[in-house]
Amino acid sequence: MSRPVVNPGRLIWSGEHWINYLRLPGAADDSAMVSLYYTRYSASGEGSVALVDIAGEDGFCGVCTDAPEVAEFILENMIRGSGNPFDRELPLYAAEFKRGGDIRQAPSWTIQVEGHNIVSTWSSLQPPVIAEGPSPVFTEGRDFFTVLVFTDVATIEMDGRTAPGKPYLREGWKKSIGGDRSSCIFALTETMIETYQDGE
């Protein structure tokens, strides 16, 4: 069996990406979304950034962060022009973050922002998947290496109220791991490398 090749390049980002996208059965749009980047290394330093969209009259939508420069880095390098559901104009809010739960069973993130308490939890974990995404699988000119943990159950609560919806099968994984997988996942030790071109 051939081993993955780590191409020469420049480290762009390393950290964790936690995705919790919920949808009502038969619906075409998500009812609640949390996409949280826990950055350990970037050109803008480290910090947490969560893109949140909880539908409804009492919902919440915006970019939450404890490091504004890292938030701009994430938006520029991960979101803008990518077709990501958060690729739109969103307000920026100062926030506090706290990790909770057992990473092997039901890890969670708590986000305190604008007087709200948002808790995103991942449970019923599938076995970790070690994956690589050499350019252009995920992004042209960038290699990715990561450990993916898909979850069959997930919840998003805001101020004690549970948002409607459940995880669903999401397309887009066929190029890297060979099939559709859950819309709720967390990626540990994720690393993004900008590959050197010939002559660099």
C-alpha positions as CSV (number, residue, x, y, z in Angstrom):
1,M,0.0,0.0,0.0
2,S,1.4,3.4,-1.0
3,R,1.8,6.0,1.7
4,P,0.6,9.6,1.5
5,V,3.1,12.1,0.2
6,V,3.7,15.3,2.1
7,N,4.4,17.8,-0.6
8,P,6.9,20.6,0.1
9,G,5.1,23.8,1.0
10,R,4.3,26.5,3.5
11,L,2.2,25.9,6.6
12,I,-0.9,28.1,6.3
13,W,-3.1,26.8,9.1
14,S,-3.3,24.1,11.8
15,G,-6.0,23.5,14.3
16,E,-9.5,21.9,14.7
17,H,-12.6,22.4,12.7
18,W,-16.0,21.5,14.3
19,I,-19.0,21.3,12.1
20,N,-22.6,20.9,13.3
21,Y,-25.2,21.3,10.5
22,L,-28.8,20.3,11.4
23,R,-31.8,19.9,9.1
24,L,-35.4,18.9,9.5
25,P,-36.4,15.7,7.6
26,G,-37.3,16.6,4.0
27,A,-36.1,20.2,4.3
28,A,-33.7,21.7,1.7
29,D,-32.1,24.2,4.1
30,D,-30.4,23.8,7.4
31,S,-32.3,24.9,10.5
32,A,-29.1,25.4,12.7
33,M,-25.4,25.6,11.8
34,V,-22.2,26.0,13.8
35,S,-18.8,25.9,12.1
36,L,-16.1,26.4,14.7
37,Y,-12.4,26.8,13.9
38,Y,-10.1,26.3,16.9
39,T,-6.9,27.7,15.4
40,R,-3.6,26.7,16.9
41,Y,-1.4,28.2,14.2
42,S,-1.9,30.8,11.5
43,A,-0.2,33.9,10.3
44,S,-2.7,35.8,12.5
45,G,-1.9,33.8,15.6
46,E,-4.2,31.5,17.5
47,G,-7.8,31.7,18.7
48,S,-11.4,30.5,18.2
49,V,-13.8,31.5,15.5
50,A,-17.4,30.2,15.2
51,L,-19.8,30.9,12.4
52,V,-23.3,30.5,13.7
53,D,-26.7,30.5,12.0
54,I,-29.7,29.4,14.1
55,A,-32.9,30.1,12.2
56,G,-36.1,31.4,13.8
57,E,-37.4,34.6,15.3
58,D,-35.3,34.0,18.5
59,G,-32.3,32.7,16.5
60,F,-28.8,34.1,16.0
61,C,-26.5,34.7,13.1
62,G,-23.0,36.0,13.0
63,V,-19.3,35.4,13.4
64,C,-18.2,34.8,17.0
65,T,-14.5,35.2,18.0
66,D,-12.1,35.8,20.8
67,A,-9.4,36.9,18.3
68,P,-10.6,39.4,15.5
69,E,-7.5,39.0,13.5
70,V,-7.8,35.3,13.4
71,A,-11.5,35.7,12.4
72,E,-10.5,37.8,9.4
73,F,-7.8,35.1,8.5
74,I,-10.5,32.4,8.6
75,L,-12.9,34.3,6.5
76,E,-10.3,35.2,3.9
77,N,-8.7,31.7,3.7
78,M,-11.5,29.3,4.4
79,I,-14.8,31.0,3.6
80,R,-14.7,33.7,0.9
81,G,-15.2,32.5,-2.6
82,S,-15.4,28.9,-1.5
83,G,-19.2,28.2,-1.9
84,N,-19.3,27.7,1.9
85,P,-22.8,28.4,3.3
86,F,-21.3,31.2,5.4
87,D,-19.8,32.9,2.4
88,R,-21.9,36.1,2.9
89,E,-21.9,39.3,4.9
90,L,-22.2,38.5,8.6
91,P,-21.8,40.7,11.7
92,L,-18.7,40.1,13.9
93,Y,-19.2,39.6,17.7
94,A,-16.8,39.3,20.6
95,A,-17.3,35.9,22.3
96,E,-16.0,33.5,24.9
97,F,-15.4,29.8,24.2
98,K,-15.3,26.8,26.4
99,R,-14.7,23.1,25.5
100,G,-16.6,20.5,27.5
101,G,-17.4,16.8,27.5
102,D,-15.3,13.7,26.7
103,I,-13.6,13.7,23.3
104,R,-14.4,10.0,23.0
105,Q,-18.1,10.3,23.7
106,A,-19.9,13.6,23.6
107,P,-17.6,16.6,23.2
108,S,-19.1,20.1,23.2
109,W,-18.3,23.7,22.7
110,T,-20.0,26.5,24.6
111,I,-20.1,30.0,23.0
112,Q,-21.1,33.0,25.1
113,V,-22.0,35.9,22.8
114,E,-24.2,39.0,22.9
115,G,-25.9,37.7,26.1
116,H,-26.6,34.3,24.6
117,N,-25.3,30.9,25.6
118,I,-24.9,28.6,22.6
119,V,-23.9,24.9,23.2
120,S,-23.0,22.7,20.3
121,T,-22.6,18.9,21.1
122,W,-21.4,16.0,19.0
123,S,-22.3,12.4,20.2
124,S,-22.7,8.9,18.9
125,L,-19.2,9.1,17.4
126,Q,-18.0,7.0,14.5
127,P,-14.5,5.6,14.5
128,P,-11.9,8.3,13.5
129,V,-10.9,8.5,9.8
130,I,-7.4,9.5,8.9
131,A,-7.6,11.4,5.6
132,E,-5.5,13.4,3.2
133,G,-6.7,15.9,0.6
134,P,-3.8,16.7,-1.7
135,S,-4.4,19.6,-4.1
136,P,-6.9,20.0,-5.7
137,V,-9.2,17.6,-3.7
138,F,-10.3,20.4,-1.2
139,T,-8.6,23.5,-2.6
140,E,-6.4,24.2,-5.6
141,G,-2.7,24.6,-4.6
142,R,-3.3,23.4,-1.0
143,D,-2.8,20.1,0.7
144,F,-4.8,19.0,3.7
145,F,-4.1,16.3,6.3
146,T,-6.6,15.6,9.1
147,V,-8.3,13.2,11.4
148,L,-12.1,13.2,10.9
149,V,-14.7,12.1,13.5
150,F,-18.2,11.9,12.0
151,T,-21.1,11.8,14.4
152,D,-24.6,10.3,14.1
153,V,-26.2,12.5,16.8
154,A,-25.7,16.2,17.4
155,T,-27.5,19.1,19.0
156,I,-27.3,22.9,19.1
157,E,-28.9,24.7,22.1
158,M,-29.3,28.4,22.6
159,D,-30.3,29.8,26.0
160,G,-31.5,26.4,27.0
161,R,-33.7,25.8,23.9
162,T,-32.7,23.0,21.5
163,A,-32.7,24.0,17.9
164,P,-34.8,21.7,15.6
165,G,-33.1,19.4,13.1
166,K,-30.8,16.4,13.0
167,P,-27.6,15.4,11.2
168,Y,-28.1,14.3,7.6
169,L,-26.0,12.8,4.8
170,R,-23.9,15.4,3.2
171,E,-22.2,15.1,-0.2
172,G,-18.7,16.2,-0.9
173,W,-16.6,13.5,0.8
174,K,-16.4,11.1,-2.3
175,K,-13.1,12.5,-3.5
176,S,-11.3,12.1,-0.2
177,I,-12.9,9.2,1.7
178,G,-15.2,7.6,-0.9
179,G,-18.7,8.4,0.1
180,D,-21.4,10.7,1.6
181,R,-21.1,11.1,5.4
182,S,-22.8,12.9,8.3
183,S,-23.2,16.7,8.2
184,C,-21.9,16.7,11.8
185,I,-18.2,16.1,12.2
186,F,-15.1,17.4,13.9
187,A,-11.6,17.4,12.4
188,L,-8.7,17.1,14.7
189,T,-5.1,18.0,14.0
190,E,-6.1,19.5,10.7
191,T,-3.3,21.0,8.7
192,M,-3.4,23.1,5.5
193,I,-0.2,23.5,3.4
194,E,0.3,25.8,0.5
195,T,2.3,23.7,-1.9
196,Y,5.4,25.1,-3.6
197,Q,5.2,25.3,-7.4
198,D,8.1,24.2,-9.6
199,G,11.1,26.5,-9.2
200,E,10.1,27.8,-5.7
